[in-house]
């Protein structure tokens, strides 16, 4: 357990579920503060229909500004795309890494993308050669890999069939997402291990929501199962529009605290990250759910008399 990429998804998965919309300068400041704290991979926007996700309507401008400030960034700014149009927009915006995502169950994906899972998957496969030709790295996230708000528990075989085919098609990274936060660690460890076997050439990642307080335990289980990328969002920001009561992603600062304590070096400065979460909490005007934000890092005060 030595190499782990922490991918910050707060500016995308987090903000898209906030009722308060950040202004473009606020979004950019959030991203700048995160990268100053040592974040090296960050989902900076999502190229979906602006009516469907108003918070992401300015993704073009976000990328334009980031690339204007630094045309050769050391940070990977990635973009989410859910169809061919989104892929084109992400390319035009200058994203060097594009994340595809679809729900593995028919009901979830029809609701979310108005397509069957196989249709979305086929679209992404058809875009791979173009991405490869242009030197764009692509990843595939399988939403509702454990539980679906409409169909219940998901058959692991269904997930693994997509993993196996995505690996064979050459996706360098496949992320299993517990979109609505229902999975428990034993399930996460098992499916992560099986995904590694099904796509041995790909990096397997995990994306966990803390809806039922299993998020950080699931992140640990994913690491044990061999995951090498974990998504997290600053302050634990986020939710899911299709899962009532769903809370945010695991908080980046909570994840950094845990893995650094386990001897996994992330390159992220925990104290600075907590400062970013504090700043964001003030901007949003409501408390964020991260534990480190509440308790701070461990600073022993000596014996209590
Ligand atoms: Zn999510």
Boltz pocket constraint, residues with backbone or C-beta under 6 A from the ligand:
constraints:
  - pocket:
      binder: B
      contacts: [[A, 13], [A, 177], [A, 178], [A, 179], [A, 207], [A, 209], [A, 239], [A, 249]]
      max_distance: 6.0
